[in-house]
Every structure is written in structure tokens, then in C-alpha cells.
Amino acid sequence: MKYIDSKKLSETQFKRYTGISWSTFDLMQLKQQTPSKGRPPKLSIEDQILLCLSYWREYRTLFHVATSYGVSEPTASRIVRHVEDAA
């Protein structure tokens, strides 16, 4: 589920889907806001966090998570590592 779709969820639904509250998600988003050089990422910061949360929450393989978000498996792996390192 992309960020634009998740914004429609209530607090309870969002917590059931991701395992965290909206306030925790906002804190994670603030920690990820680092200026970067080079090519802009295909996924927004919010989508990167949701990708990582769905990987942790649902125990899906990186292949399945990557396919859901339209990125390659190595890219999904890099995103998960990046989000984990920032947390």
C-alpha cells in the first residue's frame, strides 16, 4: 500500500496494517529527512518507510515487497537497510 492510500486509514486501521501509530510514523519520517545528492529516489520517503514496515510486519520476502512497490529486489534491500540504519 502506497502512502497516498494509507493516509485514508484511521489510526486503528493504520496501526493494524503497519504495527505503529501515525505519530511514530511521523517521527520515522522526520529521521529520514536527510538531503541527498544524486538521482532522486523512485519512492518517496513515506513509501520507503511503508515498504520497510510491510517487510517487517508481514514477513514477506524482499522479492514480494519489491514487486508490490515497483522496485527491484536489491533496491528494496537497500531501502530496508537505510530505514533500519536511521532508526
Sequence and secondary structure as in RCSB ss.txt:
>XXXX:A:sequence
MKYIDSKKLSETQFKRYTGISWSTFDLMQLKQQTPSKGRPPKLSIEDQILLCLSYWREYRTLFHVATSYGVSEPT
ASRIVRHVEDAA
>XXXX:A:secstr
  HHHHTTS HHHHHHHHSS HHHHHHHHHHH     SS  SS HHHHHHHHHHHHHH   HHHHHHHHT  HHH
HHHHHHHHHHH 
